[in-house]
Amino acid sequence: MPYDRFIPFTKYDVINLCAQLLPEPESFKQFSHLLSSLIHHQYYTHLESLKYHYAPFDPNSDTRKIKQLTAEQKAAHQSEFAKGFAQILNAANYEKITQDDLQDALNEESLFKVRLAVEFDDFAEVVFYRRGESQKTEVLTSWWGIRKKPLQFTNYDRVAVFIRFKDADYFAAKNKQPLGYEPNSTIVKLFQNVPKADLEMLFPNSEVKMRPIDKAVIASSALVGGAVVLVTKLGASIVLLAALLSFWLGWRSEEVHMGQQHFITFAIGMGVFGGFIFKEWSKFKNRKIRFMKALSDNLYFKNLDNNAGVFHTLVDSAQEEDVKEALLAYTFLLNSPKGLSPTQLDEKIEAWFEQQHHCLLDFEINDALQKLTKMQLVNKQNEIFTAIPLHQAKASLDKQWDDLFKFS
């Protein structure tokens, strides 16, 4: 399994861990505050762009529209939003789930004891992203707890979903309406702790279907119960009716007489049989309702955010990842006066995480060095990077903060 780029420690933990490696921890924390503030300001622009481009098709919007956009203008907004959303997910160290991975997930044995069907034709675009991948084991029970089966599965700590529905013409041609969503709309969702095999439950149009074993249980119960009702409640009446029919058709010479008591008994039996049929149909419907409730209960605890709230969360996560990467790279360069190459720095940070914190990760060294270079916190000579002194770094960041807004 490939290592994740995500650093599974909070920004404050990383600041404290780095401060412990330096002789001036308080000065470093001041530097960290300046660095975080500048990166936060940079991401403010990204957030405003996402809000602007998502607004025309935000299903949760509570604001008025000054003017109606044309189809071409909406398409342009959707395209820009999709591009910006993908950039933020990459900055937050999310990985795209490929179509092959998604198809494998749909074919795997599910932990969730419900069979789901997804109408993929309803979507113009579907993209899944995940962050944090691990192997877990869970014991599945069946036959009222008698049978226990351990199942190893891949679990995703975070899953982001980007879905765009097809236009109104498609749904009109199929005489259907996407439940809860407008045609040509775009939805984004964020979930936590999702088994790979259960990704299909994250689709907005997933429908509960009976598993073969569920159908077999209900069918066998109905057949046995129906046979018992027919024999005990309608057996004598059915034999009598068969004899009467045979006499009318000329297959029987002996006349058959049916009195009022026979008809009453037959009517009562048919009422009992009808009640049995209704009971079995209700059992089928109730079983399906229980499955739907299990699905909604499961999603209730896995859902983290929806639509506009998702990219607010992701922007915050992306800027924290940038801060953590920049602080780690600067700290280790500061502790290496002769400088390090990108490969040496990358290996040193990854080894420190593995040895000191039992954490395996794929550190984003290129992103970190690009950020430090852009903020003028490192020097580069012959592919060797060195960090500028801490007091000089604080002065540089302070000047950049002061220069953010200059109005004549």
DACORFEN-V717000 format. One record per residue. PHI is phi in degrees with one decimal (999 if undefined). Layout:
BEGIN
phi=<PHI,PHI>
END
This chain:
BEGIN
phi=<999,-66.3,-74.4,-84.0,-79.6,-62.3,-94.9,-81.7,-137.1,-68.7,-60.3,-67.5,-65.3,-64.3,-59.4,-67.2,-65.0,-68.1,-61.0,-68.5,-88.9,-117.1,-74.5,-122.5,-63.0,-68.0,-62.9,-65.5,-65.9,-64.6,-60.5,-62.6,-64.1,-64.0,-62.6,-62.1,-65.4,-67.6,-66.5,-60.3,-64.9,-61.8,-76.9,-59.6,-63.8,-61.7,-63.2,-63.5,-66.0,-63.4,-62.1,-64.4,-78.5,-87.8,-53.8,-62.6,-132.0,-75.8,-69.6,-106.0,-66.9,-119.5,-111.3,-84.0,-101.4,-68.5,-147.1,-82.4,-85.5,-75.7,-61.3,-66.7,-66.4,-63.2,-62.7,-65.7,-63.4,-63.2,-63.7,-66.4,-65.1,-59.7,-65.8,-67.2,-64.4,-64.3,-64.4,-66.0,-62.9,-65.5,-65.5,-82.9,65.6,-89.3,-110.1,-74.7,-84.1,-70.0,-63.3,-65.1,-63.3,-65.6,-66.9,-61.2,-62.7,-69.9,-92.1,-73.0,-68.4,-88.5,-73.9,-82.3,-78.3,-140.4,-91.8,-116.4,-117.2,-122.4,-91.0,-67.1,-65.9,-72.0,-105.8,-85.5,-154.5,-136.9,-135.4,-113.9,-127.2,-137.8,-144.3,82.5,-120.0,-147.4,-98.8,-129.6,-127.7,-135.0,-95.5,-94.3,-109.7,-149.1,52.3,55.4,86.7,-73.4,-98.6,-125.7,-133.0,-73.4,-130.1,-91.4,-144.6,-91.0,-117.1,-104.6,-66.0,-135.3,-134.3,-105.4,-121.6,-121.4,-133.3,-119.1,-77.0,-71.8,-76.7,-64.1,-61.8,-63.1,-71.1,-66.4,-65.3,-92.1,54.5,-144.5,-131.4,-63.1,-64.8,84.0,-136.4,-86.1,-57.0,69.6,-86.6,-120.7,-121.8,-130.6,-140.0,-131.3,-127.0,-128.2,50.7,-108.9,-62.1,-55.8,-70.1,-110.3,-63.0,-65.1,-73.6,-85.7,-74.4,-69.9,-112.0,-68.3,-122.6,-74.7,-122.5,-72.1,-73.4,-54.9,-67.1,-66.8,-63.7,-65.1,-62.1,-66.8,-65.7,-64.0,-62.3,-66.9,-65.4,-64.9,-62.7,-64.0,-63.4,-62.8,-63.0,-62.4,-71.6,-80.3,-99.8,-122.8,-56.8,-64.4,-66.1,-66.5,-61.6,-66.4,-65.2,-63.3,-64.8,-63.9,-64.0,-63.2,-65.7,-65.1,-85.4,85.0,-86.5,-138.7,-89.9,-78.7,-69.7,-113.7,-113.6,-119.4,-94.4,-59.4,-62.6,-64.0,-66.3,-63.9,-61.8,-65.9,-63.4,-63.6,-61.9,-65.1,-63.3,-64.2,-65.8,-63.1,-63.3,-64.9,-60.4,-63.7,-62.8,-67.2,-64.4,-65.2,-61.4,-63.5,-66.0,-65.6,-63.4,-67.0,-63.9,-62.8,-64.8,-65.5,-65.6,-61.0,-64.8,-67.3,-63.7,-63.5,-68.2,-58.2,-87.3,-96.2,-74.1,-102.4,-163.6,-136.9,50.8,-59.2,-63.1,-66.2,-76.4,-63.0,-64.6,-69.6,-62.4,-62.1,-66.4,-63.9,-68.4,-66.8,-63.3,-62.5,-63.4,-61.2,-64.6,-65.5,-64.5,-64.6,-63.6,-64.8,-61.8,-72.2,-70.5,-64.6,-86.7,-127.4,-56.0,-81.1,89.5,-140.6,-78.7,-55.6,-64.2,-62.2,-64.6,-59.7,-65.1,-65.8,-68.4,-64.1,-65.6,-63.8,-63.5,-67.8,-77.9,-89.7,-130.7,50.7,-128.4,-100.6,-149.1,-105.0,-65.5,-83.5,-67.4,-64.8,-61.5,-63.7,-69.4,-63.5,-64.1,-65.6,-66.1,-62.6,-91.9,58.5,-106.1,-136.6,-113.7,-128.1,-146.9,53.8,64.6,-111.0,-104.4,-129.3,-89.1,-73.9,-56.4,-61.5,-64.2,-69.8,-64.4,-64.9,-63.8,-64.3,-66.5,-62.3,-66.3,-63.2,-66.2,-65.0,-88.0,-61.8,-124.9,-130.4,-119.6,-85.6>
END
